[in-house]
Amino acid sequence: MISYEQSKKILKKAKIKIKDEIINSVNSLNRLVSSNVYSSINYPTGDNAAFDGYAINSKDTNRIKKKSKKQFKIIGSIAAGSKPLKKKIKKFDAIEIMTGGILPKGFDTIIPIEQINFYPNKTNKKYILIDQKIKKHKHIRFTGSDFKKGEVILKKNNIVQPNHILAFKTLGIKKIKVKKKINILFFSTGNEITDKDNVPSWKVRNSNSHYIKNLNENFLFNFENGGILKDNHQSIFKSKIKKMLNNKNDIIITSGAVSAGKYDYIPSVVKNFKLSEYFKSVAIRPGKPILFAKIKSKHKAIFGLPGNPMSSAACFRFFVIPYIANILGLPVEKPIRAVLKNGFFKKKKFTRFAKSKISTTKDGKIEVEILKGQESFRVKSFVNSNNWALLPAGKSKFKKGEIVDCFFPNHTNQTLI
């Protein structure tokens, strides 16, 4: 049995290569960009109005004072989406302009509609009255003031979020280069596992595969359910690994049959293949029996997760996800630091992944409560949790008020980086 820290080092050096592909930017949510995405235009594309109001030339107001109001002739109206006005501008001209309307040449400032006085009156708007000097460049969105042509929109090795897609669409980015999604082939194991709805007390519903399948959009992988391997399916599992060596699948993941029982055959089957990296059993709770193997000279890997629901969920979160992040080139995930609301005791040599609940205090502190029901078969505490608290090896007693590392269970902390 190795430590959690040792297992992370093995996973880090056991990388497999994932190729790039070009996809439509509007379909890139939760994909990892493999090269910088640059703006191909200046944005805004032209000087335009930040407010509804009237555009004038500020120079025309240089000598205006409150006692000597000046009439500016209204020469037209510009709406957002209208073609730019090409009319020649005269001194003391003004033009109505709506938010987003392109500022015509000859005008350099905008007076908001709330500050306008009309002449002769509001129902007969022929002129606007100005009784003070107006500063240049008021209430204008200038060309390229948000994004300049050639500026980076999103740097490589970042995950595309909805706000990025908004930017891509705004800036006319149709295609981007991303890492291909990792292809995972998943098997549940054991005669007790069933996909039926009505099950007797000696059977177990197949929940682990459905949990992992529904994480696929958050965690950058394609999921294929390979079905259930029975207790006598050693040869079938071996043939599945052989097929993986020459097909599109990058990783095989199993759930169950990795411990030391009579029918726990996953480790013995995996060892039939030439491996460059391997570990079996890590000093963690839950999930101690976990297995990992990297096929020698192939960009293929195998994870054997324990069968208990919480062991499977914890091992996927703290072994498979960091492995995927590493091979895709994502930065190392940073934890949320939270203050313990309650004490907790564990075995000193084990790293503990504890089902927990994060909350904030009135003064803005982040707190975490380690929930009751930490056994690996208990689902209720997982339902009531919103994070995993990671309690490292080398220490048994964690006191109220200590700071611990926390990780989201159903998506990574990458957006916090």
C-alpha positions in Angstrom: 0.0 0.0 0.0 1.3 3.4 -1.0 0.5 6.9 0.3 -1.9 9.3 -1.5 1.0 11.6 -2.3 3.0 8.7 -3.9 0.0 7.7 -6.0 -0.3 11.3 -7.3 3.3 11.2 -8.4 2.7 8.0 -10.3 -0.3 9.4 -12.0 1.5 12.6 -13.0 4.3 10.7 -14.9 1.9 8.2 -16.5 0.5 10.6 -19.0 -1.2 9.6 -22.2 -1.4 11.8 -25.3 -4.7 13.4 -26.4 -5.0 14.9 -29.9 -6.5 18.2 -30.9 -9.5 19.0 -33.0 -11.2 22.0 -34.5 -14.8 22.6 -33.4 -17.5 25.2 -33.7 -17.0 27.7 -30.9 -20.7 27.8 -30.0 -20.5 24.0 -29.2 -17.3 24.3 -27.1 -18.8 24.5 -23.6 -16.6 22.7 -21.0 -13.9 21.9 -23.7 -10.3 22.6 -23.1 -8.7 25.1 -25.6 -5.4 23.8 -26.9 -4.2 27.1 -28.4 -4.8 30.8 -27.6 -8.0 32.2 -29.0 -7.5 35.7 -30.5 -10.0 38.4 -31.4 -10.1 38.9 -35.2 -11.7 42.3 -34.9 -11.7 45.5 -32.8 -14.7 45.6 -30.4 -16.6 47.8 -30.4 -16.2 47.8 -34.2 -17.0 51.5 -34.3 -17.4 54.5 -32.0 -20.9 54.3 -30.6 -23.3 55.8 -28.0 -23.2 54.5 -24.5 -26.5 56.3 -23.7 -29.6 57.5 -25.5 -29.1 61.2 -26.1 -27.8 63.8 -28.6 -24.4 63.9 -30.3 -22.7 67.2 -30.9 -19.2 68.6 -31.6 -17.8 69.7 -28.2 -15.8 72.5 -29.9 -19.1 74.3 -30.7 -19.7 74.7 -26.9 -16.3 76.3 -26.1 -17.7 79.9 -25.7 -21.2 79.0 -24.4 -22.2 80.2 -20.9 -25.3 79.9 -18.9 -26.5 83.4 -19.7 -26.1 82.8 -23.4 -27.9 79.6 -24.4 -27.1 78.3 -27.9 -29.5 76.5 -30.2 -28.2 73.3 -31.9 -30.2 72.2 -34.8 -31.5 68.6 -34.8 -30.6 67.1 -38.2 -31.8 63.6 -37.7 -31.9 60.4 -35.6 -29.6 57.4 -35.4 -30.8 54.0 -34.0 -28.7 51.1 -33.0 -28.2 49.0 -36.1 -28.6 51.9 -38.6 -25.9 52.4 -41.2 -23.4 55.1 -40.3 -24.6 58.7 -41.2 -22.5 60.2 -44.1 -24.2 63.6 -44.1 -21.9 66.6 -43.9 -22.0 68.1 -40.4 -22.3 71.9 -39.9 -21.4 74.0 -36.9 -24.1 73.9 -34.2 -25.6 70.7 -35.5 -26.9 68.0 -33.2 -28.3 64.5 -33.9 -30.4 62.2 -31.8 -28.6 58.9 -31.1 -29.7 55.8 -29.4 -27.5 53.5 -27.3 -25.3 51.5 -29.6 -25.8 53.8 -32.5 -22.6 54.6 -34.5 -21.3 58.1 -33.9 -21.1 60.1 -37.1 -17.9 61.9 -38.1 -17.9 65.4 -37.0 -19.4 64.6 -33.6 -17.2 63.8 -30.6 -19.5 63.8 -27.5 -23.0 62.8 -26.4 -25.4 64.5 -24.0 -27.7 62.1 -22.3 -31.4 62.5 -23.0 -32.2 63.3 -19.4 -30.0 66.5 -19.6 -31.6 67.8 -22.8 -33.8 70.9 -23.1 -35.7 71.3 -26.4 -36.7 74.3 -28.4 -39.5 75.3 -29.1 -40.7 72.5 -26.8 -40.7 68.7 -26.3 -43.6 68.1 -28.8 -41.9 70.2 -31.5 -38.2 69.3 -31.3 -36.3 71.4 -33.7 -33.3 72.4 -31.6 -31.6 71.4 -28.3 -30.5 74.2 -26.0 -27.0 74.2 -24.5 -25.9 76.6 -21.8 -22.5 75.3 -20.8 -19.2 74.0 -22.2 -19.5 70.2 -22.9 -16.4 68.0 -22.5 -15.1 65.9 -25.4 -15.6 62.2 -25.5 -18.5 61.9 -23.1 -20.7 58.8 -23.1 -18.9 57.2 -26.1 -17.8 53.6 -26.5 -14.7 53.8 -28.6 -13.5 51.4 -31.3 -11.4 48.6 -29.8 -11.9 49.9 -26.2 -13.0 46.4 -25.1 -11.1 44.0 -27.3 -8.4 45.0 -29.8 -7.8 43.0 -33.0 -5.2 40.3 -32.1 -5.9 40.4 -28.3 -6.2 37.1 -26.5 -9.7 36.2 -25.6 -8.9 32.9 -23.9 -5.5 31.4 -23.2 -4.6 27.8 -24.0 -5.3 25.1 -21.3 -8.4 26.8 -20.1 -11.9 25.3 -20.0 -14.5 27.1 -22.0 -17.3 28.6 -19.9 -20.6 30.2 -21.0 -19.1 33.7 -20.7 -16.4 32.7 -23.1 -18.9 31.5 -25.7 -20.7 34.9 -25.4 -17.3 36.5 -26.2 -16.6 34.2 -29.1 -20.0 34.9 -30.7 -19.7 38.7 -30.0 -16.2 38.8 -31.7 -17.1 36.5 -34.6 -15.0 33.5 -33.6 -16.5 30.6 -35.4 -13.9 27.8 -34.9 -11.5 27.0 -32.1 -8.9 24.4 -31.4 -9.6 22.1 -28.4 -8.4 18.9 -26.9 -10.4 15.9 -28.0 -12.6 14.5 -25.3 -11.1 11.5 -23.5 -13.0 8.3 -24.3 -13.8 6.3 -21.2 -15.2 2.8 -21.3 -16.8 1.9 -18.0 -17.6 -1.6 -16.5 -19.5 -2.4 -13.3 -18.6 -5.7 -11.8 -20.2 -8.4 -9.7 -23.1 -10.8 -9.8 -24.9 -8.6 -7.3 -25.1 -5.6 -9.7 -28.2 -5.2 -11.8 -29.8 -2.6 -14.1 -33.3 -3.8 -13.2 -35.8 -1.5 -11.5 -37.3 -4.1 -9.1 -34.5 -5.9 -7.2 -34.4 -8.4 -4.4 -32.5 -7.7 -1.2 -29.5 -9.7 -2.3 -29.0 -7.5 -5.4 -27.6 -3.9 -5.8 -28.8 -1.4 -8.3 -26.1 -0.2 -10.7 -25.7 3.4 -9.5 -21.9 4.0 -10.0 -22.0 4.0 -13.7 -24.9 6.5 -13.8 -23.1 8.8 -11.4 -19.9 8.9 -13.5 -21.8 9.1 -16.8 -23.6 12.3 -15.6 -20.3 13.9 -14.7 -19.0 13.7 -18.3 -19.9 17.3 -19.4 -18.2 18.8 -16.4 -15.1 16.6 -16.6 -14.1 16.6 -20.3 -14.8 13.0 -21.3 -17.0 10.8 -23.4 -18.6 8.0 -21.5 -19.4 4.5 -22.8 -21.1 2.0 -20.6 -19.6 -1.4 -21.2 -22.2 -3.1 -19.1 -21.8 -5.5 -16.1 -18.9 -8.0 -15.7 -20.0 -11.0 -13.8 -17.9 -12.9 -11.2 -16.7 -15.4 -13.9 -16.0 -12.8 -16.7 -12.2 -12.7 -16.4 -11.7 -13.7 -20.0 -14.3 -11.2 -21.2 -12.5 -8.4 -19.3 -9.1 -9.4 -20.7 -10.6 -9.3 -24.3 -12.0 -5.8 -23.6 -8.5 -4.5 -22.6 -7.0 -6.1 -25.8 -9.6 -4.3 -27.9 -9.0 -1.0 -26.2 -5.3 -1.2 -27.2 -6.4 -0.7 -30.9 -9.6 1.3 -30.7 -10.7 4.9 -29.8 -11.0 4.3 -26.0 -8.3 6.0 -23.9 -9.2 4.8 -20.4 -11.0 1.7 -19.0 -12.6 2.2 -15.6 -14.1 -0.6 -13.6 -16.1 -0.4 -10.4 -15.7 -3.3 -8.0 -13.7 -6.5 -7.9 -10.4 -4.8 -6.9 -10.1 -5.9 -3.3 -8.8 -9.2 -2.0 -11.9 -11.4 -2.2 -12.5 -14.6 -4.1 -14.0 -12.9 -7.1 -11.9 -9.7 -7.2 -10.1 -10.5 -10.4 -9.5 -7.0 -11.9 -5.8 -6.8 -10.6 -4.8 -10.3 -11.8 -6.3 -9.6 -15.3 -4.6 -6.2 -15.6 -1.2 -7.7 -14.6 -1.3 -9.9 -17.7 -0.5 -6.9 -19.8 2.9 -5.1 -20.0 2.6 -2.0 -17.8 4.9 1.0 -17.4 3.2 2.3 -14.3 1.1 0.4 -11.7 -0.2 0.8 -8.2 -2.8 -1.2 -6.1 -4.1 0.0 -2.8 -3.6 3.5 -1.4 -3.7 4.7 2.2 -7.0 6.5 1.8 -10.5 6.4 3.2 -12.8 5.7 1.4 -11.3 3.8 -1.6 -8.3 2.0 -0.3 -8.3 -0.9 -2.9 -8.0 1.5 -5.9 -5.9 0.3 -8.8 -4.2 2.2 -11.6 -2.2 0.9 -14.6 -0.6 2.5 -17.6 -0.2 0.2 -20.6 3.5 0.1 -21.7 4.2 1.8 -25.1 0.5 2.7 -25.5 -1.5 5.8 -24.7 -4.0 3.8 -22.7 -4.7 3.6 -19.0 -6.9 1.6 -16.6 -8.5 2.5 -13.3 -10.0 0.0 -11.0 -12.4 1.7 -8.5 -13.8 0.1 -5.4 -17.5 -1.0 -5.7 -19.0 0.9 -2.7 -20.7 4.0 -4.0 -18.8 6.5 -1.9 -15.5 4.8 -2.5 -16.1 4.9 -6.2 -17.2 8.5 -6.2 -14.2 9.6 -4.1 -11.7 7.7 -6.2 -13.1 9.1 -9.4 -12.9 12.6 -8.0 -9.4 12.4 -6.5 -7.7 10.1 -8.9 -9.4 10.0 -12.3 -10.2 13.7 -12.5 -6.7 14.9 -11.6 -5.3 12.4 -14.1 -7.6 13.7 -16.9 -6.7 17.3 -15.9 -3.0 16.5 -16.1 -3.0 14.8 -19.5 -5.1 17.7 -20.9 -2.6 20.3 -19.6 -4.9 21.9 -17.0 -3.1 23.7 -14.1 -3.0 21.9 -10.8 -6.4 22.3 -9.0 -6.4 24.6 -6.0 -8.5 23.8 -3.0 -11.1 26.0 -1.3 -9.7 26.8 2.2 -12.4 26.5 4.9 -12.6 26.7 8.7 -13.8 23.5 10.4 -17.1 23.8 12.3 -16.6 20.5 14.1 -13.8 18.2 15.1 -13.0 15.0 13.4 -10.8 12.0 14.2 -9.2 9.6 11.6 -6.3 7.1 11.3 -3.0 8.9 11.2 -1.5 7.1 8.2 -4.6 7.5 6.0 -5.7 10.5 3.8 -9.4 11.0 4.4 -11.9 12.3 1.9 -14.8 13.4 4.1 -18.3 14.2 2.9 -18.9 17.8 4.1 -20.9 20.9 3.7 -19.5 24.4 3.1 -21.3 27.5 4.2 -20.4 31.2 4.8 -20.8 33.2 8.0 -22.4 36.7 8.2 -18.9 38.2 8.3 -17.8 36.4 5.1 -15.8 33.4 6.5 -16.0 30.1 4.7 -16.8 27.2 7.1 -17.1 23.5 6.5 -18.9 20.9 8.5 -17.9 17.3 8.3 -21.1 15.4 8.2 -22.1 12.3 10.1 -22.3 9.0 8.1 -18.8 8.8 6.6 -19.0 5.1 5.9 -18.5 4.2 2.2 -22.0 2.6 1.8 -23.8 5.7 3.1 -25.5 7.7 0.4 -27.6 10.1 2.5 -24.6 12.1 3.8 -23.3 12.4 0.2 -26.7 13.8 -0.9 -26.5 16.3 2.0 -23.0 17.3 1.2 -21.7 20.0 -1.3 -17.9 19.2 -1.1 -15.2 16.8 -0.1 -12.9 17.9 2.7 -9.4 16.5 2.2 -7.8 15.6 5.5 -4.1 14.6 4.9 -2.1 11.7 6.3 0.3 12.3 9.2 -2.4 13.6 11.6 -5.2 12.0 13.4 -7.1 14.7 15.2 -8.6 17.7 13.4 -10.0 20.4 15.8 -12.8 22.9 15.4 -11.4 26.1 14.0 -8.6 24.5 11.9 -8.4 25.3 8.2 -8.8 22.4 5.8 -8.8 21.9 2.0 -12.1 21.4 0.2 -13.1 20.3 -3.3 -16.4 20.4 -5.2 -17.7 16.9 -5.7 -19.4 17.4 -9.1 -17.1 19.8 -10.9 -13.5 20.9 -10.4 -12.2 24.0 -8.7 -10.4 25.0 -11.9 -12.6 28.1 -12.3 -11.1 29.5 -9.0 -7.6 29.5 -10.5 
